[in-house]
Amino acid sequence: MIWSLIKITAFILTVTALTYGAAMLYDVDGGATIAVMGIEFTLRTLDMVVALVALVVLVWLGLRLLAFLAASYHFLNGDETAISRYFDRNRERKGYEALAEGMMALASGEGHLAMTKAARAEKYLHQPQLTNLLTAQAAEMTGDRRKAEETYKKLLADDRTRFVGVRGIMKQKLAEGDTDLALKLAQKAFALKPKHAETQDVLLRLQADKADWKGARQTLGAKLKSGTLPRDVHKRRDAVLALSEARDILDEGNPIEAREAAIAANRLSPDLIPAAVMAARGYIAQGNARYASRVLVKTWTAQPHPDIATAFAEIVPDETPQARVKRFATLTKATPDHPEAKMLMAELHIAAEDFPAARRDIADLVDTDPTARSLALMAAIERGVGADDAVVRGWLTRALTAPRGPQWICDKCQHIHPQWGPVCGNCAAFDTLSWKRPPAGEVSMPAGTEMLPLIVGSQPVPDETLPDDAETVAKDDAK
Ligand SMILES: [Zn+2]
């Protein structure tokens, strides 16, 4: 800013001084008289200054001519490249000028101009590795995909630009949705530059998408090695991949190997629920109930989840409901106040037909944090104790419009999944599913109230008063 100001001031001062000087010279008397071949020229002072400037220009032109004559002399004496070198210097200057202008055009978003400049620079420079880079980016900018791809292919030929070419074509294929070819190109790019973070991420995503778990684990290892992934994140993601690998092995009909893989995945990340469930099933198949139980209790303590309870029940499949209530106390011991634990115990008590105990389990939960599941359980309890149909219907009515409670939700796009998976089914992000409540607003069921007469009968009961009555009844019973 200050520098520009100084330049502008200097320019104005120079112009003023020149004008002033010229005016002064014009007024100065005298001059010079030159006689050439009998003719006399009378020069005033100003004319002399102009003549001096013209002389300087003439001398400069003369020097240029001399340089060219010198080049010609060398050429005639056997130096074949002397003249071309003389012109090359000019060409090089023009080429780099065009290249610089092209880069400027690219930076200011003028794709077409950049392409023209790149072609001009190539004409003078013959340095395709430089000018093709500019052309490819300019073509991308103007949306000329064909030209861009053509240029990227040219970049493949040079060792120095091969990675840029592969990456460019890979990005194009990704945008076109050709993931098969994109995966192959990502592998090639990864082989050229294993430490390139963006390539690692693209490759990992494509491998996970194509269920190439083994390859994805290798890429993940490379990410850890190059320092682009913290160790704990690596451990967790490696566990997710190991679990996915185990599932595939199981699908291939190899239960023993799958069991080992699941147990390994559980060791890597003990709080990964599906891995714990699969590992526990592996232990159950081995007849190792103690290990199965231990794995499940550990994961439940970190994150209570119905799938863990299901697997925990499978440890002793043929026990009486009363024995089951007793055995499950070891599972929920560490988390007695968690809603999941309360609902689980209520379910077990309902199965054991101990309805008062079941009511004690969830009586405060349906008040403080009602969900479809806890309200449905309440309806079952009322039915169990032989309450009036209207009361049961009241709980069911509330259950219909209540939030559904935690589910497998993608942290990135909030898509709800019925089952856990390593890759989000909606946005294809890797390891983003968490067991949590959907954000408010997505749980409402606008059609719910209109559907009520169809589901609970067309009794003319106002929607609002019914649940309140039912709640009062429930509370009275609890006392
Ligand atoms: Zn998603």
Residues whose N, C-alpha, C, O or C-beta is under 5 A from the ligand:
A	BS01	ZN	C410 K412 C413 Q414 H415 C424 N426 C427 A428 A429
